[in-house]
Amino acid sequence: MKIKRIVGIAAILAAFLFIFDSCTKNFEDINTDPNNAGLDKAAPDMLLTNVIEMTTDRVQEIFLGEEMGNCWVQHEAKVQYTDEDRYIYRTSVVNATWSNFYAGPGMCVTTLYNTAVARQHDNYKGVALVLKVYITSVITDLHGPVPYFNAWTGALNTLPPYDSQESIYRDIIAKLDTANTLLTIDGDAIAGDILFNNDITKWKKFANSLRLRLLLRMSGRDEAFATTEMSKIVNDPATYPIFESNEDNAALQYLGSFPNNHPLNENRKTRDDHRVSKTITDMMWALSPKADWRIAIYADLDDNDTWEGMPNGLTSSQAASYNGNGIKYTSKLGNYFTAMAAGTPMPPGMLMSYAELQFILAEAAFKNYISGDAETFYYAGIYGSYAQFGDALVAAVDNAGYLASPEWTSDSLAADFIANDIYGWDAGNGMQLIATQRWAATFDQGLQAWFEWRRTGYPVLTPAAEGMNDGKIPVRVPYPTDEAARNPSSLAEGVTLLGGPDDLNTRVWWDLD
Amino acid sequence: MRKFTLFFVFLLFVGMHAALAQMEVKGTVTDAKDGTPLPGVSIVVKGTLTGTVTDINGKFVLTVPAGYNELIFSFVGMLTREEKIDGRAVINITLEDDVVGLNEVVVTALGISREKKSIGYAVQDMKGEELAKAKETNIVNSLSGKIAGVQITNSSGAVGSSSRIVIRGAGSLGGNNQPLFVVDGIPINNDDFAAGDGLGGKGRVVSKNNGTNRGNGAADINPDDIESISVLKGPNAAALYGSRAANGVILITTKSGSLSGTTRKGLNIELSNSTTFERPLRLPDYQNEYGQGAEGVFSYVDGAGGGTKDGVDESWGPKLDAGLMLPQYDSPIVDGVRTATPWISHPDNIKDFLETGVTTTTNLAIVGGYTDANFRLSYTNMNQTGMLPNTDYKKNTLAFGASANATDKLNISGSVNYVSATSDNLPAYGYDAQNVFQQFIWASRQVNYSDLKNYTNPDGSKYNWNYNYHNNPYFTLNENLNTLDRDRLFGNAKVLYKFTENLSAFVRTGIDNYSNLSTERAAYGDMDNPNGFYDEALSTFKEINTDALIMFDKGLGEYFDLNVNLGGNIMNQNFHRTFGAADELAVADVYTLANSKVALRSTSFFREKSIHSLYFSGQLGFKNALFLEFTGRNDWSSTLPKESWSYFYPSFTLSAVITDLAKMDNKVLSYAKVRVGYAVVGSDTDPYNLLPVLSFGSGWNSATKYLNQYVPDGLPNPELKPQKVYGFETGAELKFFLNRISLDFTYYNQQTKNQIIAIPVSASSGYTSKFINAGQIDNSGIEITLGASPVKSDKGFNWDIYLNFAKNKNEVVSLAEGVEQYELGTYWDLKVMAIPGQPYGSLYGADYLRDPDGNIINRNGVPVKGDLKILGNYQPDWIGGINNEFNFKGFDLSFLIDVHMGGDVYCMTNAWGRYAGAIEETLIGREGGIVGIGVKEVEDADGNITYVPNDVVVTAEEYNHAAFTNSIPAGSIFDASYVKLREVRLGYTFKNLGNFPIKGINISIVGRNLAILYSTVPHVDPETSFTNGNVQGLEFGQLPSARSLGFNINLKF
């Protein structure tokens, strides 16, 4: 009996020890995530698709691109929930913007770059650099000094220090030069490119056009540098190709259904909070001696069958009552942009347009940073902007009942507009004309339009009627409150680098008074 | 597993040597007090598993194996007697009342029954009959107010909704803070049954702010099948269950054929029915003097802004019942013109919209008790219809348990529970067009909601009072359905072998397995999804636990008794979910994934985890009055890195029955016991937190679909270590005047350290959070239970009072280096946070701008947003309950009062109701305006600002819009204290029914959640939440809690 018992107990213990010994061997297998890919399975094409989509989504995002960008630069105004239009911004949106640029596309593009380096794939490296510069420029243009040189290092540094905007700008401009060199038309092919359909030439054009944008933006701080660098690009188109037509636009063609839908179209399915700004309708239609025909594509006719804008920054109650009934008697954003009417193609998610580049060149020529005729570039910008909308513009003018004859094209509409003395080239008033037309051409590209307005001050805008920012239009987005909680000492250094209070009114480095 | 099979075979062989020589003993057991026969007395041959129970006449017959000479007679509430047989064939015996109750038996860890006096930590019990008396559909709610230190939060009055239970406060920053539920020794999953892909996205699954409450896992445990519940409160009690028991254990023993004091030998049949009716306990106090509109005007044209303020859903419009005639949504259209109709109030529009909920529970149980075997088969049907039209919840439970003595030494037992839970529609909650109660808080007050039943116009368009924000509520409830279909199986099989009188062992395998199908849909014409929507999520969960335990129990000499258990456990857990969503539907009213008009979104997710453990426990008793107990457990968890996946944690307790040790025989102090204990519990993390990965996005669905990859926001950490809970507790149990008064006091002190949390990091690192070991939360507190029997009369009138009280002091001691706040959740501009130096669960957001003296500063006559600060905290200061029971000749009456004192709640009903002009307070200043309380700024020539009393008059609409905007939550934080009349029951038991086939009848009238006796929160029940997670203290327009009234009938055949 006793022996049996001991044998029994021993058997149990032996069984247990055996099981324990053999089972912990599986632990690493059990704890290997079957839902996701290991870093060794990074696929540059799949990362690229995602970076392009996420970056464009962010730029077009309603709360950022539309409510802060478009409303503050007075392309649009709010008819309901007018807080943002009165410069009452949401801290949650600023937090989300920071996270969704840095942690989303920013981290993906870093991973794309690292993967490309490991695989010695120059074209992916070049594409990654262009996109990373684009993302970085938006973040720094929103806030000023931000983490850059030590950002995106994950576990190595979760408290990245802030870098001055000057140091960031000098680096990202140099990175675009590197990108242009890396991008090789006969090099290894890329895939997953939903922006340019794997066309390396277009990536080179985007890299150099973007470089011109950033050079001009910082030019007030270092004209000599801007002159040298811009001339180098413009004078050597073989090495430094740039956008040559609207065909080259960096614009994501959205697919029209969630989750690959344009954020504006998705928003309009359930919301109706926005109207075209009265600043636009006044300038292009109501107060203009001659029509700027783009009004037909920018604004829908209201219930009075006219283009009537909403003044910026009314209280919700004032906006609801405006013009008898703000909802009915002001113009919605044009159907070209919202694609709400059945059968309308999706609008592109614009990152940078040919028209914008022409105005960059016009300003550079006007300031003698590059050789060339400012007037030529100026008109090319206007024609380019009209051409960007092409037949859709002609149809919209026709639908509104203003088309003089069926033979009209977007070019002839542009010519008709330019015939107006006010917007004809006048070197004596060159800066204001160029900046104002850039503002008009970058309609619904609220962030970039607002950045440029901050730099140039044109067109002269009247601050929101019931604005809550001491009668001023914001020139900066304050740092996210998340940084105060998560990275406080770095943030404090960032504010020191900024050189002013962390509010809506401190100008960033490139933004000279 | 093969090793286990061999072991079973081994056990069976050892069991074959059962002796053959036997003798038969019979007799009658009677009550020593009055000589009446005692049915259901358990009789066991000492040293064997052989036994029987007495029949209805107190008689028994028992076959005694040769070599055994002693019988043990035991019966609940009576002193156990051991009687030598000494060759007698007839043994008549009397049992005495166990007046002092010293031999009370409780179920402890691993399902081992122990004398309560030998236990060195706080355990509190509840009998199954208690549960059956006033049935709750969610078992968690049954514990409310009855167990000291157990805090229950019932989320809402919605059918099938979850309840949260926390014992001794929250200890974990980001993880689970609820106790482990264990049924018959097997852990049962208590997670929320969520829908959606958990990734956010479009349609019905947007964020944690809204959704559908689909209940918590423990709610699948059927109250009718519960024999008893033991609440093991601290880590001391739970060290043997491992990690998940660090928050305490709710130990549930299901009914079986044996043990029950009322079970006769042979077949017993029990039938019971409970039917209750539910109405809202509290509706907001609405105003009924002003209707829809803004600035005092309203005129309806299209309900979307086309008329005068007719797109507005707020109630700042013209005065009602003043003879005014206005075009309205329901005004007749004559010759294309909407005619004006009387502008009148409908004060009961919400009350009338709600229906009376009905809950019926019917249980049929067949119990068989035989000499060497017993079984119980039970079927329960629970059927609930909600207070919101077209909402329901149904549960069918089939339970079977059986136990048999295969030989004198070998016992085989098992139980299986099958649960089917279904719903055709569960209501939504939160800031969501699908939550009809949200609409009732914005509530244009004059709308007669119950008039909107026909929501489709003859031309197919939707009929509603508003076309800007809300669905017709009947459309939402009848078309946008949230369905549920869950099958769950849990149970165990156990083989117990008794080697000798001192040594036994068992092997037990248990499973908890469910598959849960949740669907959500929106019909064409829905506000948020004009083209409809459909998604479905299928989750399957499986956890298998196998334990083997060797138990040794032996007296050592005259004074000592040693008891040692040695065991091992293997736990494997698998979870799998597939999710698919059709974001727009091609064809209306067909809800399948194939009907997607746009690219289908789908995800799948697997999770697997394994923990292996070896554990021991030992108890050394001295003179059956002094007990030293020690436990130790080593876990190996697959979720941790190799260097730290093995971790050990011990506990010990010491308890002394002073009255026994000192041989006190005192009429005043009948019993005194003191106890002290210390325990450590280690725990692991979730799977896959160690290594970085790349996730798959939804892809780019053009002609050629591009997949995409992304870097997840959370940064894993390959150097994680187990987290630890350290708990100290001490207590005393005192009984006075022969048990007429009993007092139990516990003090505890717990630290949860080295927590594994996803700490937020600067997104500029590329990640928004990072897994680390950091942070500490301390809980300390006292628990007191007091029982008294003020009246115990010979005529049969008894009055018992039970009081319980618990005060917990909770503090977040530290987070990670450089981290000042840890966010548990954000709801609009209110955050729920863990902040060092504060109790867990700070409600954090903007206050009003104030002057240096704390007065609210009004600008242009209205308050403005000020600093972000801690506005409150959701944890109560103390909780308690008072239960009174009266018994008189078959009648029994009981009532339970439940008290929560302290803590705060954010009341969105107040914020929205104020903003929208819907609630009573918004009548102030409707005519003549409001001068806001506080000061205004005056600037002198030098720019210095001084503060003078505010004298600027603004309209009530302007004031409420500014002061109760979402961005300033300060105005809607309230003290969440409450006193509730939780339960009242009046019952009668028919006895001595003679030859009537029904042997026992009990009928009762029961009410639950009957009244809020005290609360300062306006408009809502302060007991509110919308998940059973860590984000609490928020009221967000949930369906009000229900007051339930009904009756119970129990029949025994």
HADDOCK unambig.tbl for C-alpha pairs under 7 A between the chains (distance, minus, plus):
assign (segid A and resid 15 and name CA) (segid B and resid 3 and name CA) 5.88 0.50 0.50
assign (segid A and resid 20 and name CA) (segid B and resid 612 and name CA) 6.94 0.50 0.50
assign (segid A and resid 27 and name CA) (segid B and resid 638 and name CA) 4.64 0.50 0.50
assign (segid A and resid 28 and name CA) (segid B and resid 638 and name CA) 6.79 0.50 0.50
assign (segid A and resid 30 and name CA) (segid B and resid 608 and name CA) 6.26 0.50 0.50
assign (segid A and resid 30 and name CA) (segid B and resid 609 and name CA) 6.48 0.50 0.50
assign (segid A and resid 30 and name CA) (segid B and resid 638 and name CA) 6.64 0.50 0.50
assign (segid A and resid 31 and name CA) (segid B and resid 609 and name CA) 6.94 0.50 0.50
assign (segid A and resid 31 and name CA) (segid B and resid 638 and name CA) 5.97 0.50 0.50
assign (segid A and resid 31 and name CA) (segid B and resid 639 and name CA) 5.80 0.50 0.50
assign (segid A and resid 31 and name CA) (segid B and resid 687 and name CA) 5.74 0.50 0.50
assign (segid A and resid 31 and name CA) (segid B and resid 688 and name CA) 5.62 0.50 0.50
assign (segid A and resid 32 and name CA) (segid B and resid 688 and name CA) 6.25 0.50 0.50
assign (segid A and resid 33 and name CA) (segid B and resid 688 and name CA) 5.44 0.50 0.50
assign (segid A and resid 34 and name CA) (segid B and resid 606 and name CA) 6.73 0.50 0.50
assign (segid A and resid 35 and name CA) (segid B and resid 605 and name CA) 5.86 0.50 0.50
assign (segid A and resid 35 and name CA) (segid B and resid 606 and name CA) 6.34 0.50 0.50
assign (segid A and resid 36 and name CA) (segid B and resid 693 and name CA) 6.06 0.50 0.50
assign (segid A and resid 36 and name CA) (segid B and resid 694 and name CA) 5.76 0.50 0.50
assign (segid A and resid 36 and name CA) (segid B and resid 695 and name CA) 4.93 0.50 0.50
assign (segid A and resid 36 and name CA) (segid B and resid 696 and name CA) 6.83 0.50 0.50
assign (segid A and resid 37 and name CA) (segid B and resid 693 and name CA) 5.57 0.50 0.50
assign (segid A and resid 37 and name CA) (segid B and resid 694 and name CA) 5.06 0.50 0.50
assign (segid A and resid 37 and name CA) (segid B and resid 695 and name CA) 6.33 0.50 0.50
assign (segid A and resid 38 and name CA) (segid B and resid 693 and name CA) 4.74 0.50 0.50
assign (segid A and resid 38 and name CA) (segid B and resid 694 and name CA) 6.14 0.50 0.50
assign (segid A and resid 39 and name CA) (segid B and resid 692 and name CA) 6.95 0.50 0.50
assign (segid A and resid 39 and name CA) (segid B and resid 693 and name CA) 5.56 0.50 0.50
assign (segid A and resid 39 and name CA) (segid B and resid 694 and name CA) 6.28 0.50 0.50
assign (segid A and resid 42 and name CA) (segid B and resid 694 and name CA) 6.99 0.50 0.50
assign (segid A and resid 46 and name CA) (segid B and resid 706 and name CA) 6.98 0.50 0.50
assign (segid A and resid 46 and name CA) (segid B and resid 707 and name CA) 5.68 0.50 0.50
assign (segid A and resid 46 and name CA) (segid B and resid 708 and name CA) 4.08 0.50 0.50
assign (segid A and resid 46 and name CA) (segid B and resid 709 and name CA) 5.18 0.50 0.50
assign (segid A and resid 47 and name CA) (segid B and resid 708 and name CA) 5.72 0.50 0.50
assign (segid A and resid 47 and name CA) (segid B and resid 709 and name CA) 4.90 0.50 0.50
assign (segid A and resid 47 and name CA) (segid B and resid 710 and name CA) 6.19 0.50 0.50
assign (segid A and resid 49 and name CA) (segid B and resid 708 and name CA) 5.86 0.50 0.50
assign (segid A and resid 50 and name CA) (segid B and resid 708 and name CA) 5.30 0.50 0.50
assign (segid A and resid 50 and name CA) (segid B and resid 709 and name CA) 6.37 0.50 0.50
assign (segid A and resid 50 and name CA) (segid B and resid 710 and name CA) 6.77 0.50 0.50
assign (segid A and resid 98 and name CA) (segid B and resid 763 and name CA) 6.87 0.50 0.50
assign (segid A and resid 99 and name CA) (segid B and resid 763 and name CA) 5.11 0.50 0.50
assign (segid A and resid 99 and name CA) (segid B and resid 768 and name CA) 6.75 0.50 0.50
assign (segid A and resid 102 and name CA) (segid B and resid 763 and name CA) 5.64 0.50 0.50
assign (segid A and resid 102 and name CA) (segid B and resid 764 and name CA) 5.27 0.50 0.50
assign (segid A and resid 102 and name CA) (segid B and resid 766 and name CA) 5.55 0.50 0.50
assign (segid A and resid 103 and name CA) (segid B and resid 713 and name CA) 6.13 0.50 0.50
assign (segid A and resid 103 and name CA) (segid B and resid 763 and name CA) 5.40 0.50 0.50
assign (segid A and resid 103 and name CA) (segid B and resid 764 and name CA) 6.82 0.50 0.50
assign (segid A and resid 103 and name CA) (segid B and resid 766 and name CA) 4.27 0.50 0.50
assign (segid A and resid 103 and name CA) (segid B and resid 767 and name CA) 5.00 0.50 0.50
assign (segid A and resid 103 and name CA) (segid B and resid 768 and name CA) 6.48 0.50 0.50
assign (segid A and resid 106 and name CA) (segid B and resid 766 and name CA) 6.84 0.50 0.50
assign (segid A and resid 107 and name CA) (segid B and resid 711 and name CA) 6.62 0.50 0.50
assign (segid A and resid 107 and name CA) (segid B and resid 766 and name CA) 4.92 0.50 0.50
assign (segid A and resid 108 and name CA) (segid B and resid 710 and name CA) 5.77 0.50 0.50
assign (segid A and resid 108 and name CA) (segid B and resid 711 and name CA) 5.75 0.50 0.50
assign (segid A and resid 147 and name CA) (segid B and resid 764 and name CA) 6.24 0.50 0.50
assign (segid A and resid 151 and name CA) (segid B and resid 764 and name CA) 5.18 0.50 0.50
assign (segid A and resid 151 and name CA) (segid B and resid 765 and name CA) 5.00 0.50 0.50
assign (segid A and resid 151 and name CA) (segid B and resid 766 and name CA) 6.89 0.50 0.50
assign (segid A and resid 152 and name CA) (segid B and resid 764 and name CA) 6.03 0.50 0.50
assign (segid A and resid 152 and name CA) (segid B and resid 765 and name CA) 4.39 0.50 0.50
assign (segid A and resid 152 and name CA) (segid B and resid 766 and name CA) 4.34 0.50 0.50
assign (segid A and resid 153 and name CA) (segid B and resid 765 and name CA) 5.52 0.50 0.50
assign (segid A and resid 153 and name CA) (segid B and resid 766 and name CA) 6.69 0.50 0.50
assign (segid A and resid 154 and name CA) (segid B and resid 765 and name CA) 5.00 0.50 0.50
assign (segid A and resid 154 and name CA) (segid B and resid 766 and name CA) 5.71 0.50 0.50
assign (segid A and resid 154 and name CA) (segid B and resid 767 and name CA) 6.41 0.50 0.50
assign (segid A and resid 157 and name CA) (segid B and resid 765 and name CA) 6.43 0.50 0.50
assign (segid A and resid 158 and name CA) (segid B and resid 761 and name CA) 5.98 0.50 0.50
assign (segid A and resid 158 and name CA) (segid B and resid 762 and name CA) 6.12 0.50 0.50
assign (segid A and resid 158 and name CA) (segid B and resid 765 and name CA) 5.11 0.50 0.50
assign (segid A and resid 159 and name CA) (segid B and resid 762 and name CA) 6.33 0.50 0.50
assign (segid A and resid 160 and name CA) (segid B and resid 764 and name CA) 6.69 0.50 0.50
assign (segid A and resid 160 and name CA) (segid B and resid 765 and name CA) 6.40 0.50 0.50
assign (segid A and resid 192 and name CA) (segid B and resid 706 and name CA) 6.40 0.50 0.50
assign (segid A and resid 255 and name CA) (segid B and resid 702 and name CA) 6.81 0.50 0.50
assign (segid A and resid 257 and name CA) (segid B and resid 598 and name CA) 6.03 0.50 0.50
assign (segid A and resid 258 and name CA) (segid B and resid 583 and name CA) 6.97 0.50 0.50
assign (segid A and resid 260 and name CA) (segid B and resid 700 and name CA) 6.33 0.50 0.50
assign (segid A and resid 270 and name CA) (segid B and resid 527 and name CA) 6.73 0.50 0.50
assign (segid A and resid 270 and name CA) (segid B and resid 528 and name CA) 5.56 0.50 0.50
assign (segid A and resid 327 and name CA) (segid B and resid 305 and name CA) 6.44 0.50 0.50
assign (segid A and resid 328 and name CA) (segid B and resid 306 and name CA) 6.69 0.50 0.50
assign (segid A and resid 483 and name CA) (segid B and resid 762 and name CA) 6.10 0.50 0.50
assign (segid A and resid 485 and name CA) (segid B and resid 819 and name CA) 6.55 0.50 0.50
assign (segid A and resid 485 and name CA) (segid B and resid 820 and name CA) 6.07 0.50 0.50
assign (segid A and resid 485 and name CA) (segid B and resid 821 and name CA) 6.62 0.50 0.50
assign (segid A and resid 486 and name CA) (segid B and resid 760 and name CA) 6.62 0.50 0.50
assign (segid A and resid 486 and name CA) (segid B and resid 761 and name CA) 5.39 0.50 0.50
assign (segid A and resid 486 and name CA) (segid B and resid 762 and name CA) 5.43 0.50 0.50
assign (segid A and resid 486 and name CA) (segid B and resid 819 and name CA) 5.97 0.50 0.50
assign (segid A and resid 487 and name CA) (segid B and resid 762 and name CA) 5.83 0.50 0.50
